[in-house]
Amino acid sequence: MRILFLLFVIMPILEMVVLIKVGSSIGALYTIALVLLTAVVGVALLRQQGLRTLLHANQKMRSGQMPVEEIGEGLMLAVAGALLLTPGFVTDSIGFLLLTPGVRQRLAHKIAERLVASGGGALSQGGFYSSSEAMHSQSRGGDVINGEFQDVSDDKSGIEK
């Protein structure tokens, strides 16, 4: 909680310092234009990367895998979008860094590993399983198969037994 508080206090001050320095070097109008340009370019890149991540997640779901890393990447893309739309060069830099596929994939993988390490689940080639599913699958020595059934013995359809 302290980290978030510090970020909300330090980040605006840092942004103001950078904006004032850039504005005094290149002028106020050019600084505003540059801030708007980074927002427009960032949103265009965000859209492209978001569609690519959505397609990857869709492919994984069709093959029966849980798109854990793609979900993490999607969350980071949402953060990147918020940072890119926030006026300032520091937030834009962090936002563009999160738009870099290699950086984003590494961070998503680290988050997934941390989730597994904290006992939230297990990663396998088939995807992400909750810890109870993973233990059940390992104890029976097979895959987890989900399905639906209907108990016909309680059926009141009028068929006598």
N, C-alpha and C positions, 0 to 999 in steps of 0.2 A: 504494500500500500504506500509506503514511503517513496518507493521508486516512482510510482505514478504521480505522486504529489510533486516530487522534484522535477519530473519531466514537464508537468504543467506550469511550473514556475520558471525553470531554466530555459526551456525551449522558446517561449515567446521573447525572452530577453535576448537570447542568442540570435533569433531571427531579426529582431530590431537592429542589433549591432551590425549584422551583415548587410541588411537592407540600407542602412545609413551609409556604411562604407562604400557599397556599390553605387548608391545614388550620388554620393559626393564625387565618385570617380567618373561615372559616365553620364550623370544627369538623371533627374527625376523621371522624365518621360521615357527615356530608354530603359530605365530600371522597371517601370511599370510594364512596358512592352515586353521586356524579357520575362517577367513573372507570368504574364498572360501567355506568351509563347510556350513556356515550359508546361503550363497547365494544358494547353491544347495538344501539344505533342505527347504529353504523358497520358492523356485520356485516349488518344488514338492507339498508343502502344498498349495501354491497359485493355482496351477492347479486343485487340488482336490476341494478346496473351490469354485473356479470359476465355475466348472462344476455343483456343488451342487446348487449354486445360479442361474445358468442358467436354471436348471431343475425346480426350484421353480418358476421362472419368467414365464417359459413356461406353467406350470400348471395354474398359475393365469390367463394368457392370454386366455387359452382354456376355462376357466370358465367365461370369460367375464369381468375379473377385470384388472385394470391397475396395473402393478407390480412396484409401486412407491418405496417401501422399497428395493426391489431387485435391482432396478436401482441404488439407493443410495449405496447399498452394493457393486455393481459392480464397481462403481466409487472408493469406498474405497479400493477394491481389486486392482484396477489399481495403486492407490497411494502406497499401500503396496508392490506391485511388483517393482515399481520404487525405493522405499526405500530399499528393500532387495537386489536389484542389485547394489545399491550404496555401495562402500566399506566403512565399518565402523561399529562399534558396536552400536552406538547411533541410527543410522538410521535403523539398523537391529532390534533393540529392539522395535522401533515404528512400523516397518513393521510387526513384529510378533504379536504385540498387535492388529493391525488391522486385522490380520488373525484369531484372536480368535472370533468365531461366536457370542458369547454373547455381546462382546464389539462392534463388527461391527453392529449387529442388533440394539443395543441401539442408536448408533450414527446415523444410517440410520433413525430410528424412530424420533429422535430429529430433524434431518434435514427436514424430511417431516412435522413435527409439525411447524417448523419455516417457512417453505414455506407457509403453510396454514395461520399462524398468520400474515404474511406479505401481505396477500391478493392474493397470487398466486393461490389458489384453495381450495378445500374442501375434506377432507377425509371422506369416509363413508365405510360401510361394502362392498359395491360394488367396491370400489377402490378410485381413485383420480379423481376429476372433476375440470375443470377450474371454476373460479368463475361465469362466465356467464352461463355455463351449470348447475351448482348447483342452481343458482337463478332461471333459467328457469324451472328446475325440481320442485323446491319447490313452485313456483308460480302456476304451473298447477296441483300440487298435485300428480304427477306421475313420472315415469321413463323417462329418455331421450332416445328416439328411433331415431337412425340415419337410413337413407335409401336413395335410389336413385329413381328418377322418370323421365319419358319422357313425354313431352307435345305432344300429338298426333294431336292436332288441327292445328299445324303448319307443320304437316308432308306433304311433297310434293310427296307422293308415288303414286299419281294418283287416289286415292279413292275419289269419290265425296261425299259431305255431303248432 
